[in-house]
Amino acid sequence: MTEHFPLPSILLVGCGKMGGAMLEGWLKAGLAPSVIIDRHLADLPAPHKVVQSIQDVPASFTPDVIIVAVKPQKANPVLAELAQRFGQATLLSVMAGRSIASLHDTYVQANPQANPVIIRSMPNTPCALGAGMSGLYAPPNATAEQKSYCDALLCAVGETVWVAEEGLIDSVAAISGSGPAYVFLMAELLEKAGVEQGLPADVARKLARGTLYGAGCMLHTLPTDAEELRRNVTSPGGTTAEALKVMMAPQAWPATTSAAIAAAVHRAKELAS
């Protein structure tokens, strides 16, 4: 996929935390004239338009891509409304768990003449800063143009990877979709531990956040494996080694991280049912 494909026009349905984060990035990147459905967003710069509902979308507007960013449990009535208005649409779903087959069935039940092409994606909230990480899956009936539109949208707010099997989107959701929360938890815990060890709260906060930022920059910039980077910081018998003895004990981070990711994948599959 190319990162230079022009950003298409979109109909964004759902402008909560995830939809809002992507929209911020798209507006900065030069989004084609688009319509956003949101009951709380006051206004957008021209040529974009905010409306309250699908019925309020201008009759003359035909988006290149419809982004469905509502909660999975609330998607069915939204899809039914979209099907009545946009039968031949390209849909980009950013909902965890909901399979293409499930979304397609709901769409066609509402409009038997509909023939949507549905691409699944799982972005994350750093999209708002242009630092997102998104995974995508396209079914065999998706055209190169449709895939390029979706790739361009998510490349405009970060980086993308495409997976060959739809089921792997659940794994993407558990790693990168939910991943920022794991990093934020690490920041919380480092700050708390710093205070426990006598540091002023503002100092502990700055140290924790600056360290995570710097380590993240190294991971993003250097081709070196994470394991090797960790070893480079760990002098035998030193302070880092002593801390890692605790964190890397069999029932500590190795076990809990695997269990946490498995729990997230399991929940994504539950949402599909």
C-alpha positions as a printed NumPy array, in Angstrom:
array([[  0.   ,   0.   ,   0.   ],
       [  1.11 ,   3.536,  -0.664],
       [  1.118,   6.327,   1.883],
       [  0.665,   8.914,  -0.907],
       [ -2.827,   7.86 ,  -1.996],
       [ -5.09 ,  10.929,  -1.573],
       [ -7.37 ,  10.892,   1.436],
       [-10.909,  10.015,   0.33 ],
       [-14.173,  11.59 ,   1.372],
       [-15.712,   9.823,   4.34 ],
       [-18.892,   9.45 ,   6.307],
       [-17.776,   8.941,   9.911],
       [-20.434,   7.269,  12.041],
       [-19.352,   7.463,  15.677],
       [-17.051,  10.206,  16.878],
       [-16.182,   8.963,  20.361],
       [-12.661,   8.434,  21.673],
       [-11.477,   6.326,  18.743],
       [-13.463,   8.032,  15.992],
       [-12.532,  11.448,  17.381],
       [ -8.851,  10.54 ,  17.569],
       [ -8.813,   9.484,  13.911],
       [-10.78 ,  12.548,  12.835],
       [ -8.233,  14.857,  14.47 ],
       [ -5.48 ,  13.238,  12.453],
       [ -7.46 ,  13.215,   9.197],
       [ -8.312,  16.897,   9.433],
       [ -4.617,  17.7  ,   9.846],
       [ -3.74 ,  15.459,   6.882],
       [ -6.115,  17.063,   4.383],
       [ -9.309,  15.021,   4.361],
       [-11.508,  15.332,   1.264],
       [-14.924,  16.975,   1.9  ],
       [-16.63 ,  14.72 ,   4.434],
       [-19.633,  14.348,   6.727],
       [-19.384,  13.459,  10.413],
       [-22.344,  12.109,  12.353],
       [-22.095,  13.203,  15.965],
       [-24.588,  14.611,  18.469],
       [-21.945,  16.358,  20.572],
       [-19.547,  17.858,  18.014],
       [-20.462,  21.493,  17.497],
       [-18.862,  22.252,  14.135],
       [-16.047,  21.478,  11.718],
       [-14.052,  23.692,   9.36 ],
       [-15.341,  23.913,   5.793],
       [-15.764,  21.994,   3.566],
       [-16.671,  19.353,   6.176],
       [-20.096,  19.057,   7.75 ],
       [-21.442,  17.76 ,  11.069],
       [-24.921,  16.24 ,  11.211],
       [-26.969,  14.663,  13.982],
       [-28.083,  11.463,  12.255],
       [-27.859,   9.389,   9.09 ],
       [-31.132,  10.939,   7.921],
       [-29.457,  14.368,   8.064],
       [-26.662,  13.439,   5.629],
       [-27.1  ,  15.616,   2.508],
       [-28.79 ,  13.714,  -0.312],
       [-26.048,  14.768,  -2.738],
       [-23.256,  13.309,  -0.579],
       [-21.766,   9.952,  -1.583],
       [-18.686,   9.092,   0.488],
       [-15.794,   7.029,  -0.811],
       [-15.641,   5.206,   2.544],
       [-18.05 ,   4.908,   5.467],
       [-16.237,   4.474,   8.771],
       [-18.302,   2.645,  11.381],
       [-16.837,   3.533,  14.77 ],
       [-19.735,   2.846,  17.118],
       [-19.737,   0.363,  20.003],
       [-20.089,  -3.213,  18.625],
       [-23.215,  -3.817,  20.696],
       [-24.91 ,  -0.753,  19.159],
       [-23.953,  -1.372,  15.541],
       [-27.01 ,  -3.199,  14.205],
       [-29.497,  -0.306,  14.033],
       [-26.756,   1.916,  12.601],
       [-25.942,  -0.627,   9.898],
       [-29.623,  -1.026,   9.069],
       [-29.975,   2.725,   8.518],
       [-26.822,   2.873,   6.434],
       [-28.011,  -0.02 ,   4.279],
       [-31.179,   1.836,   3.357],
       [-29.216,   4.883,   2.211],
       [-25.851,   3.507,   1.012],
       [-26.463,   0.054,  -0.424],
       [-23.245,  -0.254,  -2.453],
       [-20.936,   1.241,   0.154],
       [-17.337,   0.604,   1.137],
       [-17.42 ,   0.188,   4.919],
       [-14.372,   0.44 ,   7.161],
       [-15.217,  -1.093,  10.521],
       [-13.135,  -0.097,  13.535],
       [-15.229,  -2.191,  15.919],
       [-13.656,  -4.954,  17.971],
       [-15.092,  -8.426,  17.585],
       [-17.754,  -7.902,  14.908],
       [-16.925, -10.159,  11.959],
       [-17.368,  -9.196,   8.331],
       [-19.985, -11.949,   7.941],
       [-21.962, -10.612,  10.897],
       [-21.821,  -7.026,   9.645],
       [-22.698,  -8.07 ,   6.093],
       [-25.703, -10.133,   7.232],
       [-27.07 ,  -7.239,   9.269],
       [-26.606,  -4.871,   6.329],
       [-28.289,  -7.122,   3.781],
       [-31.17 ,  -8.011,   6.094],
       [-32.055,  -4.33 ,   6.134],
       [-31.649,  -3.971,   2.372],
       [-31.6  ,  -7.213,   0.334],
       [-30.365,  -5.25 ,  -2.695],
       [-27.294,  -3.993,  -0.818],
       [-23.832,  -5.19 ,  -1.758],
       [-21.362,  -3.644,   0.704],
       [-17.635,  -4.299,   0.77 ],
       [-16.52 ,  -4.407,   4.398],
       [-12.913,  -3.961,   5.506],
       [-12.01 ,  -4.439,   9.149],
       [ -9.433,  -2.395,  11.   ],
       [ -8.184,  -1.885,  14.522],
       [ -6.493,   1.482,  15.104],
       [ -5.48 ,   2.993,  18.442],
       [ -5.835,   6.379,  20.123],
       [ -2.316,   7.709,  19.281],
       [ -3.874,   8.297,  15.837],
       [ -4.813,  11.723,  17.21 ],
       [ -1.091,  12.613,  17.24 ],
       [ -0.247,  10.919,  13.939],
       [  1.414,   8.089,  15.872],
       [ -1.25 ,   5.422,  15.52 ],
       [ -0.691,   1.744,  14.828],
       [ -3.474,   0.085,  12.861],
       [ -4.087,  -3.426,  11.605],
       [ -6.4  ,  -4.107,   8.652],
       [ -8.   ,  -7.072,   6.925],
       [ -9.718,  -6.983,   3.536],
       [-11.929,  -9.787,   2.171],
       [-11.278, -11.184,  -1.312],
       [-14.029,  -9.047,  -2.895],
       [-12.341,  -5.765,  -1.884],
       [-10.774,  -3.931,  -4.819],
       [ -7.285,  -2.458,  -4.834],
       [ -8.823,   1.029,  -4.799],
       [-10.978,   0.257,  -1.77 ],
       [ -7.989,  -1.126,   0.115],
       [ -5.9  ,   1.887,  -0.888],
       [ -8.55 ,   4.292,   0.393],
       [ -8.627,   2.547,   3.769],
       [ -4.855,   2.255,   3.947],
       [ -4.462,   5.948,   3.096],
       [ -6.841,   6.954,   5.889],
       [ -4.941,   4.997,   8.513],
       [ -1.475,   5.814,   7.127],
       [ -2.437,   9.484,   7.503],
       [ -2.65 ,   8.981,  11.273],
       [  0.229,   6.533,  11.811],
       [  1.395,   3.192,  10.472],
       [ -0.513,   0.204,   9.13 ],
       [ -0.124,  -3.541,   8.855],
       [ -2.371,  -5.862,   6.855],
       [ -3.166,  -9.356,   8.095],
       [ -3.998, -12.316,   5.862],
       [ -6.765, -13.797,   8.038],
       [ -9.709, -11.988,   9.566],
       [ -9.342, -13.788,  12.899],
       [ -5.97 , -12.114,  13.393],
       [ -7.704,  -8.746,  13.794],
       [ -8.65 ,  -9.918,  17.306],
       [ -4.949, -10.365,  18.057],
       [ -4.211,  -6.919,  16.616],
       [ -6.895,  -5.479,  18.899],
       [ -5.293,  -7.083,  21.944],
       [ -1.749,  -5.929,  21.109],
       [ -1.973,  -2.488,  19.524],
       [ -5.635,  -1.544,  19.863],
       [ -5.581,  -1.97 ,  23.638],
       [ -1.812,  -1.541,  23.89 ],
       [ -1.709,   2.166,  24.786],
       [ -3.635,   1.345,  27.968],
       [ -0.908,  -1.106,  28.975],
       [  1.756,   1.564,  28.465],
       [ -0.284,   4.114,  30.411],
       [ -0.598,   1.591,  33.242],
       [  3.182,   1.19 ,  33.229],
       [  3.525,   4.967,  33.54 ],
       [  1.079,   4.966,  36.466],
       [  2.958,   2.218,  38.255],
       [  6.382,   3.779,  37.707],
       [  5.129,   7.103,  39.064],
       [  3.62 ,   5.4  ,  42.101],
       [  6.792,   3.411,  42.776],
       [  8.896,   6.546,  42.439],
       [  6.816,   8.332,  45.055],
       [  7.073,   5.27 ,  47.322],
       [ 10.836,   5.56 ,  47.046],
       [ 10.815,   9.181,  48.159],
       [ 10.652,  11.151,  44.912],
       [  8.352,  14.181,  44.705],
       [  5.241,  13.339,  42.679],
       [  6.056,  15.769,  39.867],
       [  9.59 ,  14.393,  39.56 ],
       [  8.369,  10.779,  39.522],
       [  5.818,  11.696,  36.842],
       [  8.408,  13.391,  34.626],
       [ 10.886,  10.531,  35.02 ],
       [  8.292,   7.873,  34.227],
       [  6.856,   9.592,  31.178],
       [ 10.207,  10.705,  29.796],
       [ 11.631,   7.212,  30.171],
       [  8.711,   5.569,  28.364],
       [  8.925,   8.17 ,  25.61 ],
       [ 12.658,   7.679,  25.13 ],
       [ 12.426,   3.893,  25.162],
       [  9.55 ,   4.059,  22.687],
       [ 11.613,   6.261,  20.376],
       [ 14.449,   3.73 ,  20.464],
       [ 12.079,   0.864,  19.674],
       [ 10.55 ,   2.828,  16.824],
       [ 13.815,   4.112,  15.36 ],
       [ 16.357,   1.318,  15.831],
       [ 16.209,  -2.047,  14.016],
       [ 17.544,  -3.784,  17.137],
       [ 15.356,  -6.464,  18.74 ],
       [ 13.635,  -5.434,  21.966],
       [ 15.35 ,  -8.29 ,  23.764],
       [ 18.777,  -7.004,  22.765],
       [ 17.887,  -3.436,  23.758],
       [ 16.845,  -4.754,  27.16 ],
       [ 20.101,  -6.647,  27.552],
       [ 22.086,  -3.559,  26.587],
       [ 20.615,  -1.725,  29.583],
       [ 21.126,  -4.645,  31.972],
       [ 24.575,  -4.831,  33.523],
       [ 25.208,  -8.159,  35.309],
       [ 24.639,  -7.737,  39.027],
       [ 23.419,  -4.163,  38.631],
       [ 20.255,  -2.369,  39.627],
       [ 18.41 ,  -3.136,  36.374],
       [ 19.206,  -6.821,  36.659],
       [ 17.873,  -6.861,  40.206],
       [ 14.597,  -5.249,  39.161],
       [ 14.229,  -7.585,  36.187],
       [ 14.622, -10.618,  38.433],
       [ 11.318,  -9.619,  39.983],
       [  9.555,  -8.579,  36.767],
       [ 10.702, -11.622,  34.77 ],
       [  9.963, -14.26 ,  37.386],
       [  7.873, -17.009,  35.695],
       [  4.611, -15.942,  37.342],
       [  5.266, -12.199,  36.963],
       [  5.343, -10.334,  33.643],
       [  5.86 , -13.336,  31.325],
       [  2.77 , -15.134,  32.626],
       [  0.55 , -12.13 ,  33.291],
       [  1.245, -10.469,  29.936],
       [  0.364, -13.623,  28.002],
       [ -2.747, -14.111,  30.134],
       [ -3.796, -10.487,  29.667],
       [ -3.473, -10.614,  25.873],
       [ -5.331, -13.943,  25.766],
       [ -8.127, -12.389,  27.844],
       [ -8.39 ,  -9.452,  25.441],
       [ -8.551, -11.767,  22.402],
       [-11.19 , -13.887,  24.153],
       [-13.293, -10.801,  24.854],
       [-13.039,  -9.713,  21.222],
       [-14.407, -13.092,  20.151],
       [-17.23 , -12.797,  22.704],
       [-18.209,  -9.462,  21.183],
       [-18.556, -11.218,  17.831],
       [-21.255, -13.537,  19.14 ]])
